[in-house]
């Protein structure tokens, strides 16, 4: 491409680039290629051979050696037969495999532990239910004793029954708490809820039973028996749905007949009260009879004293007093002739009256009788019955006993 053009001035060797010198050396050293150069061309100025421009390759980033994982330094292998310098060494252990094996072992242990724990919790729950059924069975046995009670809350047997009933209530409370807080596992979660509800219901039956035993004749006891009848049936239905190994709550929670036993207890108490009432009435009647007899005896003694003291005089002996109105009394009695003469009539006399009610004085008055009482002929020491009436301006109260005596009796006797 430079053929026919003037040759450029040569630069000093010092100014030529090192690359051009190399190119020239390489060109001069290369043998001729193609046709031989004639003498005509040898005298021609030489044209500088221009080497092709080298193709620049893209700069690649330096390749880094792979990063090897760092492991803690292991102690050197002990010398083994057949190994030495320049000899192959034992292969290193694969730590990844060891880690995977350890993880698998841990997971297996966790699975086995979880399985054992779940089944252990279920077994423990069944054990608690077995122990709890004993408390329920004790309640059943205790309630069967209700029919043997005599109906008297104050009897020693009844008091002992109430003490044991209170202990049974505490045991059911404890059982309900344990069942609520225990781990059941998914297998027994639903049935445990039913069991807790059944235990709480049975606990309420004990409360109503205690109410009846303590106060069988109260109105609240009648309502309690009605609740027991309903709750016993409900308890049997609930217990029939409880299926737990080694237990049979459908049988141990069977309380049929409890309401009948409580009604029988109430009837016994009613019988006791009827007997007490009859006995009290009998005793009251006997006491009243004794009281009235005492009144009669005292009145008879007063009459006899009046007769004994009626010497040389006439007396009106009162045997009975009746209140015929609020201010009027009527006397039953007789005229006793204590004189030695035949009496013709009583001209006038005074009567002193004291009235009593249950041993206490309630009334007292003096009556002057001026009406003549004709006797016909009343022999000495003879009696003649008379009924007299007196009036009072004030009200006369009720009374059950009296004391009456006559005084200042003026009489007329026959003169033969």
VOBA-385451 format. One line per 3 residues: number of its first residue (from 1); their letters; for each residue x, y, z negated of C-alpha. Coordinates in nm, 2 decimals. Layout:
N
NUM = a = X/Y/Z  ...
END
This chain:
416
1 = xxx = 0.00/0.00/0.00  0.30/0.23/-0.03  0.44/0.14/0.31
4 = xxx = 0.56/0.45/0.51  0.57/0.67/0.20  0.88/0.84/0.06
7 = xxx = 1.03/0.65/-0.22  0.99/0.83/-0.54  1.29/0.97/-0.72
10 = xxx = 1.44/0.72/-0.94  1.44/0.79/-1.30  1.72/0.72/-1.53
13 = xxx = 1.74/0.38/-1.66  1.70/0.52/-2.00  1.36/0.67/-1.91
16 = xxx = 1.22/0.36/-1.75  0.98/0.18/-1.96  1.10/-0.15/-2.08
19 = xxx = 0.81/-0.32/-1.90  0.91/-0.18/-1.56  1.27/-0.31/-1.61
22 = xxx = 1.14/-0.64/-1.69  0.92/-0.63/-1.38  1.21/-0.54/-1.16
25 = xxx = 1.43/-0.81/-1.31  1.16/-1.06/-1.25  1.11/-0.93/-0.89
28 = xxx = 1.48/-0.94/-0.80  1.52/-1.28/-0.94  1.23/-1.43/-0.74
31 = xxx = 1.34/-1.59/-0.41  1.20/-1.45/-0.08  0.86/-1.57/0.02
34 = xxx = 0.74/-1.61/0.38  0.94/-1.49/0.69  1.30/-1.40/0.66
37 = xxx = 1.39/-1.03/0.66  1.55/-0.91/0.98  1.82/-0.68/1.01
40 = xxx = 1.58/-0.42/1.11  1.40/-0.43/0.79  1.70/-0.46/0.57
43 = xxx = 1.80/-0.11/0.63  1.46/0.02/0.54  1.43/0.15/0.20
46 = xxx = 1.30/-0.10/-0.04  0.95/-0.07/-0.17  0.92/-0.13/-0.53
49 = xxx = 0.72/-0.44/-0.60  0.44/-0.35/-0.84  0.34/-0.63/-1.07
52 = xxx = -0.04/-0.67/-1.13  -0.17/-0.51/-1.44  -0.21/-0.76/-1.71
55 = xxx = -0.57/-0.84/-1.81  -0.64/-0.73/-2.16  -0.82/-0.99/-2.37
58 = xxx = -1.07/-0.89/-2.64  -0.91/-0.86/-2.98  -1.02/-1.16/-3.19
61 = xxx = -1.04/-1.12/-3.57  -0.78/-1.33/-3.75  -0.91/-1.67/-3.84
64 = xxx = -0.92/-1.72/-4.21  -0.85/-2.05/-4.35  -1.16/-2.22/-4.50
67 = xxx = -1.22/-2.14/-4.87  -1.17/-2.45/-5.07  -1.39/-2.50/-5.38
70 = xxx = -1.20/-2.44/-5.70  -1.21/-2.72/-5.95  -1.05/-2.73/-6.29
73 = xxx = -0.71/-2.86/-6.28  -0.71/-3.23/-6.33  -0.43/-3.41/-6.50
76 = xxx = -0.20/-3.58/-6.25  -0.27/-3.94/-6.17  -0.05/-4.17/-6.37
79 = xxx = 0.22/-4.34/-6.15  0.07/-4.65/-5.99  0.24/-4.93/-5.81
82 = xxx = 0.27/-4.86/-5.44  0.23/-4.48/-5.47  0.51/-4.23/-5.48
85 = xxx = 0.63/-3.92/-5.31  0.52/-3.92/-4.95  0.28/-4.20/-5.03
88 = xxx = -0.11/-4.16/-5.01  -0.27/-4.06/-5.34  -0.60/-4.20/-5.49
91 = xxx = -0.91/-4.04/-5.36  -1.07/-3.77/-5.57  -1.42/-3.83/-5.73
94 = xxx = -1.73/-3.68/-5.57  -1.86/-3.43/-5.83  -2.18/-3.36/-5.64
97 = xxx = -2.28/-3.72/-5.67  -2.21/-3.72/-6.04  -2.43/-3.41/-6.08
100 = xxx = -2.72/-3.57/-5.88  -2.69/-3.89/-6.08  -2.70/-3.69/-6.41
103 = xxx = -3.01/-3.50/-6.30  -3.19/-3.82/-6.20  -3.10/-3.97/-6.53
106 = xxx = -3.23/-3.67/-6.72  -3.56/-3.66/-6.52  -3.61/-4.03/-6.58
109 = xxx = -3.55/-3.99/-6.95  -3.79/-3.69/-6.96  -4.05/-3.89/-6.77
112 = xxx = -4.01/-4.18/-7.01  -4.02/-3.95/-7.31  -4.34/-3.77/-7.18
115 = xxx = -4.50/-4.11/-7.11  -4.41/-4.23/-7.45  -4.52/-3.91/-7.62
118 = xxx = -4.86/-3.91/-7.44  -4.93/-4.27/-7.53  -4.79/-4.22/-7.88
121 = xxx = -5.03/-3.92/-7.93  -5.32/-4.13/-7.81  -5.22/-4.41/-8.04
124 = xxx = -5.19/-4.17/-8.33  -5.53/-4.03/-8.25  -5.69/-4.38/-8.25
127 = xxx = -5.53/-4.44/-8.58  -5.68/-4.12/-8.73  -6.02/-4.23/-8.60
130 = xxx = -5.98/-4.57/-8.76  -5.90/-4.40/-9.10  -6.18/-4.15/-9.04
133 = xxx = -6.43/-4.42/-8.98  -6.37/-4.54/-9.34  -6.48/-4.21/-9.47
136 = xxx = -6.80/-4.23/-9.26  -6.86/-4.59/-9.38  -6.83/-4.48/-9.74
139 = xxx = -7.09/-4.21/-9.67  -7.32/-4.47/-9.53  -7.28/-4.70/-9.83
142 = xxx = -7.33/-4.41/-10.07  -7.66/-4.29/-9.91  -7.80/-4.65/-9.93
145 = xxx = -7.78/-4.61/-10.31  -8.04/-4.33/-10.29  -8.33/-4.58/-10.31
148 = xxx = -8.19/-4.71/-10.64  -8.22/-4.37/-10.82  -8.50/-4.34/-11.07
151 = xxx = -8.60/-3.99/-10.97  -8.46/-3.81/-11.27  -8.19/-3.55/-11.19
154 = xxx = -8.08/-3.54/-11.55  -8.01/-3.92/-11.57  -7.65/-4.02/-11.60
157 = xxx = -7.67/-4.24/-11.28  -7.80/-3.95/-11.08  -7.53/-3.72/-11.21
160 = xxx = -7.26/-3.97/-11.11  -7.43/-4.01/-10.77  -7.41/-3.63/-10.71
163 = xxx = -7.03/-3.63/-10.81  -6.96/-3.90/-10.55  -7.18/-3.71/-10.30
166 = xxx = -6.96/-3.40/-10.34  -6.65/-3.61/-10.29  -6.80/-3.75/-9.97
169 = xxx = -6.86/-3.40/-9.84  -6.50/-3.31/-9.90  -6.38/-3.62/-9.71
172 = xxx = -6.60/-3.53/-9.41  -6.47/-3.17/-9.41  -6.11/-3.30/-9.41
175 = xxx = -6.19/-3.54/-9.13  -6.35/-3.27/-8.91  -6.05/-3.05/-8.96
178 = xxx = -5.81/-3.32/-8.87  -6.00/-3.41/-8.56  -6.02/-3.05/-8.45
181 = xxx = -5.64/-3.00/-8.49  -5.51/-3.33/-8.36  -5.36/-3.40/-8.02
184 = xxx = -5.59/-3.63/-7.83  -5.45/-3.64/-7.48  -5.68/-3.60/-7.18
187 = xxx = -5.81/-3.95/-7.23  -5.99/-3.88/-7.56  -6.05/-3.50/-7.53
190 = xxx = -6.42/-3.53/-7.44  -6.50/-3.81/-7.69  -6.32/-3.62/-7.97
193 = xxx = -6.55/-3.32/-7.92  -6.85/-3.55/-7.96  -6.70/-3.71/-8.27
196 = xxx = -6.63/-3.37/-8.43  -6.99/-3.27/-8.36  -7.12/-3.59/-8.51
199 = xxx = -6.91/-3.55/-8.83  -7.03/-3.20/-8.88  -7.39/-3.31/-8.83
202 = xxx = -7.35/-3.59/-9.09  -7.20/-3.33/-9.33  -7.52/-3.13/-9.30
205 = xxx = -7.72/-3.44/-9.38  -7.53/-3.47/-9.71  -7.61/-3.11/-9.79
208 = xxx = -7.99/-3.17/-9.75  -7.96/-3.50/-9.95  -7.79/-3.31/-10.24
211 = xxx = -8.07/-3.05/-10.23  -8.34/-3.32/-10.27  -8.16/-3.50/-10.54
214 = xxx = -8.10/-3.19/-10.75  -8.45/-3.04/-10.72  -8.69/-3.30/-10.58
217 = xxx = -9.01/-3.10/-10.65  -8.90/-2.77/-10.50  -9.05/-2.66/-10.17
220 = xxx = -8.70/-2.65/-10.02  -8.66/-3.02/-10.08  -8.97/-3.10/-9.87
223 = xxx = -8.81/-2.90/-9.58  -8.48/-3.07/-9.64  -8.63/-3.42/-9.60
226 = xxx = -8.79/-3.31/-9.26  -8.44/-3.19/-9.14  -8.29/-3.52/-9.25
229 = xxx = -8.54/-3.72/-9.05  -8.46/-3.52/-8.73  -8.08/-3.51/-8.79
232 = xxx = -8.05/-3.89/-8.86  -8.20/-3.96/-8.52  -7.98/-3.70/-8.35
235 = xxx = -7.67/-3.85/-8.53  -7.75/-4.20/-8.40  -7.78/-4.07/-8.04
238 = xxx = -7.45/-3.89/-8.06  -7.27/-4.18/-8.23  -7.39/-4.41/-7.95
241 = xxx = -7.18/-4.21/-7.70  -6.86/-4.23/-7.90  -6.63/-4.50/-7.75
244 = xxx = -6.29/-4.52/-7.93  -6.09/-4.84/-7.96  -6.09/-5.02/-8.29
247 = xxx = -6.39/-4.82/-8.41  -6.77/-4.85/-8.40  -6.92/-4.52/-8.50
250 = xxx = -7.25/-4.62/-8.35  -7.29/-4.86/-8.65  -7.10/-4.67/-8.92
253 = xxx = -7.31/-4.35/-8.86  -7.64/-4.53/-8.87  -7.85/-4.37/-9.15
256 = xxx = -8.20/-4.49/-9.06  -8.44/-4.49/-9.36  -8.26/-4.21/-9.55
259 = xxx = -8.57/-3.98/-9.52  -8.79/-4.26/-9.66  -8.55/-4.31/-9.95
262 = xxx = -8.56/-3.94/-10.03  -8.94/-3.93/-10.02  -8.94/-4.23/-10.25
265 = xxx = -8.71/-4.04/-10.49  -8.94/-3.74/-10.48  -9.24/-3.97/-10.56
268 = xxx = -9.05/-4.12/-10.85  -8.98/-3.77/-10.98  -9.35/-3.69/-10.94
271 = xxx = -9.43/-4.00/-11.14  -9.19/-3.90/-11.41  -9.34/-3.55/-11.43
274 = xxx = -9.69/-3.70/-11.45  -9.58/-3.92/-11.73  -9.42/-3.62/-11.90
277 = xxx = -9.73/-3.41/-11.85  -9.96/-3.69/-11.99  -9.73/-3.74/-12.28
280 = xxx = -9.72/-3.36/-12.35  -10.10/-3.34/-12.33  -10.13/-3.64/-12.57
283 = xxx = -9.89/-3.48/-12.81  -10.07/-3.14/-12.78  -10.40/-3.31/-12.84
286 = xxx = -10.26/-3.49/-13.14  -10.11/-3.17/-13.27  -10.44/-2.99/-13.22
289 = xxx = -10.63/-3.26/-13.39  -10.38/-3.25/-13.67  -10.42/-2.88/-13.69
292 = xxx = -10.80/-2.89/-13.70  -10.79/-3.17/-13.95  -10.56/-2.95/-14.16
295 = xxx = -10.82/-2.67/-14.13  -11.09/-2.90/-14.24  -10.89/-3.04/-14.52
298 = xxx = -10.81/-2.69/-14.64  -11.17/-2.58/-14.61  -11.29/-2.89/-14.80
301 = xxx = -11.04/-2.82/-15.07  -11.16/-2.46/-15.09  -11.52/-2.58/-15.12
304 = xxx = -11.43/-2.82/-15.39  -11.24/-2.56/-15.58  -11.55/-2.33/-15.56
307 = xxx = -11.77/-2.61/-15.68  -11.53/-2.69/-15.97  -11.52/-2.32/-16.07
310 = xxx = -11.90/-2.27/-16.03  -11.97/-2.33/-16.40  -12.27/-2.16/-16.55
313 = xxx = -12.33/-1.97/-16.22  -12.47/-2.01/-15.87  -12.25/-2.01/-15.56
316 = xxx = -12.29/-1.99/-15.18  -12.04/-2.24/-15.04  -11.96/-2.16/-14.67
319 = xxx = -11.90/-2.47/-14.47  -11.88/-2.31/-14.12  -11.86/-1.97/-13.95
322 = xxx = -11.96/-1.89/-13.60  -11.92/-1.57/-13.40  -12.26/-1.52/-13.22
325 = xxx = -12.17/-1.18/-13.08  -11.88/-0.94/-13.07  -11.99/-0.79/-13.41
328 = xxx = -12.21/-1.06/-13.56  -12.13/-1.37/-13.76  -12.34/-1.67/-13.87
331 = xxx = -12.26/-1.87/-14.19  -12.35/-2.23/-14.25  -12.34/-2.34/-14.61
334 = xxx = -12.53/-2.43/-14.92  -12.64/-2.28/-15.25  -12.49/-2.47/-15.54
337 = xxx = -12.66/-2.45/-15.87  -12.39/-2.44/-16.14  -12.62/-2.33/-16.41
340 = xxx = -12.81/-2.55/-16.64  -13.15/-2.42/-16.53  -13.38/-2.46/-16.24
343 = xxx = -13.32/-2.18/-15.99  -13.61/-2.01/-15.81  -13.43/-1.76/-15.58
346 = xxx = -13.11/-1.57/-15.51  -13.17/-1.20/-15.53  -12.85/-1.06/-15.38
349 = xxx = -12.48/-1.14/-15.36  -12.15/-1.05/-15.19  -11.96/-1.26/-14.94
352 = xxx = -11.58/-1.21/-14.88  -11.46/-1.34/-14.54  -11.10/-1.38/-14.40
355 = xxx = -11.05/-1.51/-14.05  -10.73/-1.67/-13.90  -10.60/-1.76/-13.56
358 = xxx = -10.32/-2.02/-13.54  -10.23/-1.96/-13.89  -10.23/-1.58/-13.87
361 = xxx = -10.48/-1.35/-14.03  -10.69/-1.16/-13.77  -10.99/-1.03/-13.96
364 = xxx = -11.11/-0.95/-14.31  -11.43/-0.80/-14.45  -11.68/-0.80/-14.74
367 = xxx = -12.05/-0.84/-14.68  -12.33/-0.74/-14.92  -12.65/-0.95/-14.88
370 = xxx = -12.96/-0.79/-15.04  -13.22/-1.02/-14.88  -13.39/-1.26/-15.12
373 = xxx = -13.31/-1.62/-15.07  -13.60/-1.84/-15.20  -13.49/-2.17/-15.34
376 = xxx = -13.82/-2.32/-15.46  -13.69/-2.53/-15.75  -13.32/-2.60/-15.73
379 = xxx = -13.21/-2.83/-16.01  -12.88/-2.79/-16.19  -12.58/-2.92/-15.99
382 = xxx = -12.80/-2.96/-15.69  -12.74/-2.81/-15.34  -12.96/-2.65/-15.09
385 = xxx = -12.85/-2.58/-14.73  -12.88/-2.23/-14.59  -12.77/-2.03/-14.28
388 = xxx = -12.71/-1.66/-14.32  -12.61/-1.39/-14.07  -12.41/-1.08/-14.12
391 = xxx = -12.32/-0.78/-13.89  -12.02/-0.56/-13.86  -11.98/-0.23/-13.68
394 = xxx = -11.64/-0.33/-13.55  -11.55/-0.60/-13.31  -11.48/-0.94/-13.45
397 = xxx = -11.19/-1.14/-13.29  -11.16/-1.50/-13.20  -11.05/-1.73/-13.49
400 = xxx = -11.00/-2.09/-13.57  -11.00/-2.09/-13.94  -11.17/-1.90/-14.22
403 = xxx = -11.17/-1.86/-14.59  -11.50/-1.74/-14.74  -11.63/-1.71/-15.10
406 = xxx = -11.93/-1.55/-15.27  -11.93/-1.32/-15.57  -12.18/-1.12/-15.78
409 = xxx = -12.45/-1.38/-15.72  -12.78/-1.26/-15.89  -13.04/-1.53/-15.91
412 = xxx = -13.38/-1.59/-16.08  -13.46/-1.91/-16.26  -13.78/-2.07/-16.38
415 = xx = -13.90/-2.03/-16.73  -14.13/-2.31/-16.85
END
